[in-house]
Amino acid sequence: MNGFNLLIYAISFLSLETIDVEGYLGINWGRLATQRMIPSMVVDLLMQNKINYVKVYSASDNVLEAFSATDMGLEVTMPNVYTQKLKNQADVIDWVVQIIVTHPNVHFMYVCIGTQPLSIRFSNQTYPEAIQVLDWTQRALNLMNKSEIKATMSHFTDVLIPVKKPSEGAFRADLEPNMTRSCQILQSYNAPIGLDVFPLLSVNDLFNSDTEFAFFENNSTSVFKDGDKTYSNAFEVMYDMFDVALEKVGCPNMTIIVDAIGWPTDGIKDGNIPNAQRFHQGLAKFVASKKGTPRRPGPIDVYIHNLSDENKINKSTGSFRRHWGIYKFDGQPKFNFDLQGLGRDVKLVPAVGITHMPKRWCIVNGDVGNDIDNTTRENFLDACNSIVDCTAMEAGASCSNLTETQKLSYVFNMGFQTAAQDVYNKSCYYNGYGKIVSDDPSTPSCTFPVEILAAEIPNFNGYARSLARALMPSSISLMIAVVQTLFM
């Protein structure tokens, strides 16, 4: 073994700090959206709402710089694709230097390796390479004298076998070797493991779609006993099931962080704003109580998923994935929510400094709307699957009851807003079938949005570019070109 490797291994066993579980309520901030709030605005929003712990999925410079000197506890995510690109310890050290070391004023707590890298519920592939990268990352952090920052890994509940009783919990046979190795690596560094649990999905999968059982305070008939323990909601079941599975592979009493939990407001049956408000109020009260679960009493650190909606998330595994936010895309809260867990009907603080585009919409021109033939109509509607986000029009969603003409108007407007209302490039032309109006075409249940002025534009792998760089050329210009190609 050469001198470099000896140094790495020696440092790996230094400073195994204890993880202090506070029982805090943090939030995830995903940024896969066509128009996005400036990071400094988001950090101000978080501070005004006294949200002190944040997980970010985009660790770009402008995001990290916004958290400098705020003392917010930050968890950064290494994208799944990077777990394949980083081939050795030296590569991972370079990544840690770029993301962590060059931002000394950011209060980093965790580096999450991948996003559910062993799960197939929301992805068409797994990333087993992430396990080796997990080990390399903690070694790199230790080498840089950053051993207080812990490398971790989170898993969705589909890594478990489909049983109902926590005492029967176990990892799927095909994943057991990788789950064993990853939890042993985490244990060796005294690092926590993450669990992503979405109770609405859990009850649909395991509890006969009993939506009541998904809420923390409920009137469900699915309440049951498992030995001497009583389970009254889906979260407690899934958390304890994960704990049992860890024990069975030789990792008992691990610190389990709930790295993602939430309730969608659209795109799935029972995914609506009243249910989301009820769920989140119950979640906050549960976290504040610090009572824990029947098997693991005590405080649990929890991250709400998500801060705001992301209309560029891949919807192939569920349209609801674009509607996790407790905020709308423009920084306006969707519902009242007491983050302190006291159950009060209080308003979240909205984002400050957001500027909307002019209040104008693109709809079907009534003078020629009846002339649209079925083929052309279908071509327009097909754009929902490739260019713009129309998940709100899907079955059971908030805009599912629109007339055929209203549906076309919704598609036209989404393309118009996504292209930044660019009238000079005829983003509301649509072969002459579109027209711009100043009267809001929204219905009582369906909002026709007006976009915000974007201070930064996402690139195609989800990482941010500054406005100056985005102008060469911007993705808005590309969107306009695509709209023109499809509809002109």
Buried (B, 14 or more C-beta within 10 A) or exposed (E): EEEEEEEBEEBBEEBEEEBEBEBBBBBBBBBBBBBBBBBBBBBBBBBEBEBBBBBBBBBBBBBBBBBEEBEBBBBBBBBBEBBBEBEEBEBBBEBBEEBBBEBEEBBBBBBBBBBBBBBBBBBEEBBBBBBBBBBBBBBBBBBBEBBEBBBBBBBBBBBBBEBBBBEEBBBBEEBBEBBBBBBBBBBEBBBBBBBBBBBBBBBBBBBEEBBBBBBBBBEBEBEBEBEEBEBBBBBBBBBBBBBBBBBBBEBEEBBBBBBBBBBBBBBBEBBBBEBBBBBBBBBBBBBBEBEBBBBBEEBBBBBBBBBBBBBBBEBEEBBBBBBBBBBBBBBEBBBEBBBBBEEEEEEBBBBEEBEEBEEBBBBBBEEEBEEBEEEBBEBBBEBBEEBBBBBBBBEEBBBBEBEEBBBBBBBBBBBBBBBBBBBEBBBBBBEEBBBBBEEEBBBEEBBBBBBBEBBBBBEEEBBBBEEEEBEEEBBBBEBBEBBBEBBE
